[in-house]
Amino acid sequence: MLTTVAVAGYRSLRDVVLPLGSLTVVTGGNGSGKSNLYRALRLLAAAASGALVPAVAREGGLPSLLWAGPETGGPEGTRRQGPVAVQLGFATDAVGYLVDLGIPQVDPQSLFARDPELKREQVFAGAVPRPASLLLERQRGVVRVREGSWRMLDQQLAPWESIVTDLADAEAAPELLSLRRTLSGWRFYDNFRVDADSPARQPQVGTRSPTLAHGGENIAAVWATIQDAGHGSALASAVADAFPGSTARVESVDGRFRLVMRQPGLLRELDAAELSDGTLRYLLLCAALLPAQPAPLIVLNEPEASLHPDLLEPLADLVVTASARSQVVVVTHAERISTALERAGAVTHRFEPHAAGTRIAGQGALDRPPWHWGSR
């Protein structure tokens, strides 16, 4: 389970260290930095597939991601003294990871000028990156691994390569395999497409699907997989809680799956193409949160979007049910959801906008988890 997430220099998150529980809620007003935390977590997860650099480039390159205010949050005009960097990190019960992204050292006219450089990476044991807990460290192209004492590796990494996916040393494999599995298991769901042409409304070729795709296009296959694995009762309860008297099932025609729903008072079932936007979105959330194979981490960004207010309490109950099998982080500005989840025991963080960067309401120096970024 993730115990800590740390972000520095990323958009409004000048320096944020966040403790996490099995269920965590991040709330706050518009512009407070909630979505920035969601995006920062997605960037971290991109490291597992070697897609961290392309993900930064798609967001406009490193200059678009950088904290735009004074370096120390002091008076306007304070000049930067330290390196220009976006730093991301997390710690779990077993292993942690830190990555330091910097300005590329290339000709500004280069076609790859938007690509950041991976200046520094660390894999560490325990909750805090510190010299005594380091297992593996990368400084620019040089990598060393701890084997009682430090051993320098022969392999030199290019500025766009990561130790998570590109390091070939077998001695470091156990730590990196654990890290890669942790990151690749994270699931993110944000703004499902539910328009008339969305893939979630169309029949799809059905194969066993343990988790919902980010876009929700395999919802029928996921639904069938959940039921086949013996977890259909949780789905049925979630549907009945939101839509009393209703049921949902999967119909297969020539190997193509489609989700159909029976509602009280109707003479026939409705398929996904006929459901309202809010109903389909809620069913997508059911499939995302109750998969046959629980994800180690599920992150939802504003799941209340386009849902009727009557669905917010059932959604909160659904999230609580999911948190018994997966760690869940919910980013929301819906007070009804955050209040209901807090009553259920969620760790709640309220983000507040500030000239010195996003702040966490009520978090004093002693409340902040220990974290040490180190230096290049």
Salt bridges, closest charged atoms under 4 A:
ASP15 OD1 - ARG368 NH2 2.98
GLU59 OE1 - ARG11 NH2 2.69
ASP100 OD2 - ARG120 NH2 3.39
ASP100 OD1 - ARG376 NH2 2.87
GLU117 OE1 - LYS119 NZ 2.83
GLU121 OE1 - ARG138 NH1 2.67
GLU137 OE1 - ARG144 NH2 2.77
GLU147 OE2 - ARG151 NH2 2.88
ASP169 OD2 - ARG151 NH2 3.17
ASP195 OD2 - ARG193 NE 2.82
ASP228 OD2 - ARG208 NH1 2.50
GLU251 OE2 - ARG249 NH2 3.38
GLU251 OE1 - ARG258 NH2 2.55
GLU269 OE2 - ARG249 NE 2.88
ASP271 OD2 - ARG258 NH1 2.65
GLU274 OE2 - ARG268 NH2 2.66
ASP277 OD1 - ARG201 NH2 2.84
GLU302 OE1 - HIS333 NE2 3.88
GLU304 OE2 - HIS333 ND1 3.93
ASP310 OD2 - HIS308 ND1 3.57
GLU335 OE2 - ARG350 NH2 3.33
